[in-house]
Amino acid sequence: MMHAASRESYKAAVERLEAYTRGAQPQAVAATADGVLSVADLLRREVRLRRALSDPARSGEDRAGLLGTMLRGKLDEQALDLASTLVASRWSAPSELLDGTERLGVEALLASADATDDLGEVEDELFRFGQLVAGQPQLATVLTDPIAPLAQRAGLVRELLEGKAHPVTVRLIEVALSGFGGRSFSGALTRLVELTADRRDRQVAYVTVAAPLDDAEEQRLGARLAELYGRQVDIKQTVDPEILGGMSVRVGSDLYDGTILRRLNETRNAFAKR
C-alpha cells in the first residue's frame, strides 16, 4: 500500500490520464498505455534511475527533465507527459514510483477497453487464462520460470492467445508475467481481474464448488452478494470435486467456507482433541 504522499501523486496522474482519455481514440489510449508500461519496465530494470527519479533532494522539474532527456522521441507525447507527471511528483519510496507507473499503465489499458465496452470480456478472459494455467502445471512452470527471459514468456502467451483474446487481455497478462505490484503471476492476474471489475463498479466473488452452478443458481448467489456488498458482484467459478459439496466464497479479504470438506475437517479435529 502506498504512503500518503505517493497516493496524492498517483491521484494527480490518474486525473491527468482521465482528462486525456475523455477525448482520445481507444487505439491511441492503448498505445499510450504501452508507453507508460515501458517506462515501468525501465524503472524495474534500472534501480539507480528509479532512485534518481524519486529523489526528494532534486526538484520535480529536474526529475521530469531527466526523464524527458532520456525518452523524448522514444515515447508518444501523451505517454511521456503522464510519466513526467509521475516523476515530477513526490514519492515516499522509489518502489512506490514503480508501482504508481505500472498501475497507471494498467489503468490506461483498462480505459481503452472501457471506451469500446470490452471490459467485461477482458475480465472474463483474464480469469479463464488464470484457470487454464492453474490446471496445467507444465504451462505454469514455463510461464513463471524466473530464469526464462520475460520476452520469451510473453511471446508464448501471444502464441497461445493469438486471435482468441482481446489485445488488452494479452497485454495485461504480459504485465502479470512481470510481477505486477511485486506479486506472483497468479496473484497479479487475480489483482488485474479485480481492477477490471472495479472500473465497472463491480465486486468479484471467487466461488469454489464441487459441481458447476447453473445460471439460475449463479444469479441467485450474485444477487445475495450484491445485497451484502452494495454493488453488483461478478461470480468467478472454480470447480473442485475434492471439496465434496457446498461452496467456498471469497470476496476481497472475506472468506465464507461452507464446504463439506471443511465440516469434515472440523469434525476430525474435534475428535482428535478428545
FENJOQUI-V343603 format. One record per residue. N is the residue number from 1. RES is the residue in three letters. OMEGA is omega as a letter, one per 30 degrees, with the letter a starting at -180 (999 if undefined). Layout:
n:N res:RES omega:OMEGA
n:N res:RES omega:OMEGA
This chain:
n:1 res:MET omega:a
n:2 res:MET omega:l
n:3 res:HIS omega:a
n:4 res:ALA omega:a
n:5 res:ALA omega:l
n:6 res:SER omega:l
n:7 res:ARG omega:l
n:8 res:GLU omega:l
n:9 res:SER omega:l
n:10 res:TYR omega:l
n:11 res:LYS omega:l
n:12 res:ALA omega:l
n:13 res:ALA omega:l
n:14 res:VAL omega:l
n:15 res:GLU omega:l
n:16 res:ARG omega:l
n:17 res:LEU omega:a
n:18 res:GLU omega:l
n:19 res:ALA omega:l
n:20 res:TYR omega:a
n:21 res:THR omega:a
n:22 res:ARG omega:a
n:23 res:GLY omega:a
n:24 res:ALA omega:l
n:25 res:GLN omega:a
n:26 res:PRO omega:a
n:27 res:GLN omega:l
n:28 res:ALA omega:l
n:29 res:VAL omega:l
n:30 res:ALA omega:l
n:31 res:ALA omega:l
n:32 res:THR omega:l
n:33 res:ALA omega:l
n:34 res:ASP omega:l
n:35 res:GLY omega:l
n:36 res:VAL omega:l
n:37 res:LEU omega:l
n:38 res:SER omega:l
n:39 res:VAL omega:l
n:40 res:ALA omega:l
n:41 res:ASP omega:l
n:42 res:LEU omega:l
n:43 res:LEU omega:l
n:44 res:ARG omega:a
n:45 res:ARG omega:a
n:46 res:GLU omega:a
n:47 res:VAL omega:a
n:48 res:ARG omega:l
n:49 res:LEU omega:l
n:50 res:ARG omega:l
n:51 res:ARG omega:a
n:52 res:ALA omega:a
n:53 res:LEU omega:l
n:54 res:SER omega:a
n:55 res:ASP omega:a
n:56 res:PRO omega:l
n:57 res:ALA omega:l
n:58 res:ARG omega:l
n:59 res:SER omega:l
n:60 res:GLY omega:l
n:61 res:GLU omega:l
n:62 res:ASP omega:a
n:63 res:ARG omega:l
n:64 res:ALA omega:l
n:65 res:GLY omega:l
n:66 res:LEU omega:l
n:67 res:LEU omega:a
n:68 res:GLY omega:l
n:69 res:THR omega:a
n:70 res:MET omega:a
n:71 res:LEU omega:a
n:72 res:ARG omega:a
n:73 res:GLY omega:l
n:74 res:LYS omega:l
n:75 res:LEU omega:l
n:76 res:ASP omega:a
n:77 res:GLU omega:a
n:78 res:GLN omega:l
n:79 res:ALA omega:l
n:80 res:LEU omega:l
n:81 res:ASP omega:a
n:82 res:LEU omega:l
n:83 res:ALA omega:l
n:84 res:SER omega:l
n:85 res:THR omega:l
n:86 res:LEU omega:a
n:87 res:VAL omega:l
n:88 res:ALA omega:a
n:89 res:SER omega:a
n:90 res:ARG omega:l
n:91 res:TRP omega:a
n:92 res:SER omega:a
n:93 res:ALA omega:l
n:94 res:PRO omega:a
n:95 res:SER omega:a
n:96 res:GLU omega:l
n:97 res:LEU omega:l
n:98 res:LEU omega:a
n:99 res:ASP omega:a
n:100 res:GLY omega:l
n:101 res:THR omega:l
n:102 res:GLU omega:a
n:103 res:ARG omega:l
n:104 res:LEU omega:l
n:105 res:GLY omega:l
n:106 res:VAL omega:l
n:107 res:GLU omega:l
n:108 res:ALA omega:l
n:109 res:LEU omega:a
n:110 res:LEU omega:l
n:111 res:ALA omega:l
n:112 res:SER omega:l
n:113 res:ALA omega:l
n:114 res:ASP omega:a
n:115 res:ALA omega:l
n:116 res:THR omega:l
n:117 res:ASP omega:a
n:118 res:ASP omega:a
n:119 res:LEU omega:l
n:120 res:GLY omega:l
n:121 res:GLU omega:a
n:122 res:VAL omega:a
n:123 res:GLU omega:a
n:124 res:ASP omega:a
n:125 res:GLU omega:l
n:126 res:LEU omega:a
n:127 res:PHE omega:a
n:128 res:ARG omega:l
n:129 res:PHE omega:l
n:130 res:GLY omega:l
n:131 res:GLN omega:l
n:132 res:LEU omega:a
n:133 res:VAL omega:a
n:134 res:ALA omega:a
n:135 res:GLY omega:a
n:136 res:GLN omega:a
n:137 res:PRO omega:a
n:138 res:GLN omega:l
n:139 res:LEU omega:l
n:140 res:ALA omega:a
n:141 res:THR omega:a
n:142 res:VAL omega:a
n:143 res:LEU omega:a
n:144 res:THR omega:a
n:145 res:ASP omega:a
n:146 res:PRO omega:a
n:147 res:ILE omega:a
n:148 res:ALA omega:l
n:149 res:PRO omega:l
n:150 res:LEU omega:a
n:151 res:ALA omega:l
n:152 res:GLN omega:a
n:153 res:ARG omega:l
n:154 res:ALA omega:l
n:155 res:GLY omega:l
n:156 res:LEU omega:l
n:157 res:VAL omega:l
n:158 res:ARG omega:l
n:159 res:GLU omega:a
n:160 res:LEU omega:a
n:161 res:LEU omega:a
n:162 res:GLU omega:l
n:163 res:GLY omega:a
n:164 res:LYS omega:a
n:165 res:ALA omega:l
n:166 res:HIS omega:l
n:167 res:PRO omega:l
n:168 res:VAL omega:l
n:169 res:THR omega:a
n:170 res:VAL omega:a
n:171 res:ARG omega:l
n:172 res:LEU omega:l
n:173 res:ILE omega:l
n:174 res:GLU omega:l
n:175 res:VAL omega:l
n:176 res:ALA omega:l
n:177 res:LEU omega:a
n:178 res:SER omega:l
n:179 res:GLY omega:a
n:180 res:PHE omega:l
n:181 res:GLY omega:a
n:182 res:GLY omega:a
n:183 res:ARG omega:l
n:184 res:SER omega:l
n:185 res:PHE omega:a
n:186 res:SER omega:l
n:187 res:GLY omega:l
n:188 res:ALA omega:l
n:189 res:LEU omega:l
n:190 res:THR omega:l
n:191 res:ARG omega:l
n:192 res:LEU omega:l
n:193 res:VAL omega:a
n:194 res:GLU omega:l
n:195 res:LEU omega:l
n:196 res:THR omega:l
n:197 res:ALA omega:a
n:198 res:ASP omega:l
n:199 res:ARG omega:l
n:200 res:ARG omega:a
n:201 res:ASP omega:a
n:202 res:ARG omega:l
n:203 res:GLN omega:l
n:204 res:VAL omega:l
n:205 res:ALA omega:l
n:206 res:TYR omega:a
n:207 res:VAL omega:l
n:208 res:THR omega:a
n:209 res:VAL omega:l
n:210 res:ALA omega:l
n:211 res:ALA omega:a
n:212 res:PRO omega:l
n:213 res:LEU omega:l
n:214 res:ASP omega:a
n:215 res:ASP omega:a
n:216 res:ALA omega:l
n:217 res:GLU omega:l
n:218 res:GLU omega:l
n:219 res:GLN omega:l
n:220 res:ARG omega:l
n:221 res:LEU omega:l
n:222 res:GLY omega:a
n:223 res:ALA omega:l
n:224 res:ARG omega:l
n:225 res:LEU omega:l
n:226 res:ALA omega:l
n:227 res:GLU omega:a
n:228 res:LEU omega:a
n:229 res:TYR omega:l
n:230 res:GLY omega:l
n:231 res:ARG omega:l
n:232 res:GLN omega:a
n:233 res:VAL omega:l
n:234 res:ASP omega:a
n:235 res:ILE omega:l
n:236 res:LYS omega:a
n:237 res:GLN omega:l
n:238 res:THR omega:a
n:239 res:VAL omega:l
n:240 res:ASP omega:a
n:241 res:PRO omega:a
n:242 res:GLU omega:l
n:243 res:ILE omega:l
n:244 res:LEU omega:l
n:245 res:GLY omega:a
n:246 res:GLY omega:l
n:247 res:MET omega:l
n:248 res:SER omega:a
n:249 res:VAL omega:l
n:250 res:ARG omega:l
n:251 res:VAL omega:a
n:252 res:GLY omega:l
n:253 res:SER omega:a
n:254 res:ASP omega:l
n:255 res:LEU omega:l
n:256 res:TYR omega:a
n:257 res:ASP omega:l
n:258 res:GLY omega:a
n:259 res:THR omega:l
n:260 res:ILE omega:l
n:261 res:LEU omega:l
n:262 res:ARG omega:a
n:263 res:ARG omega:l
n:264 res:LEU omega:l
n:265 res:ASN omega:l
n:266 res:GLU omega:l
n:267 res:THR omega:l
n:268 res:ARG omega:l
n:269 res:ASN omega:l
n:270 res:ALA omega:l
n:271 res:PHE omega:a
n:272 res:ALA omega:a
n:273 res:LYS omega:a
n:274 res:ARG omega:999
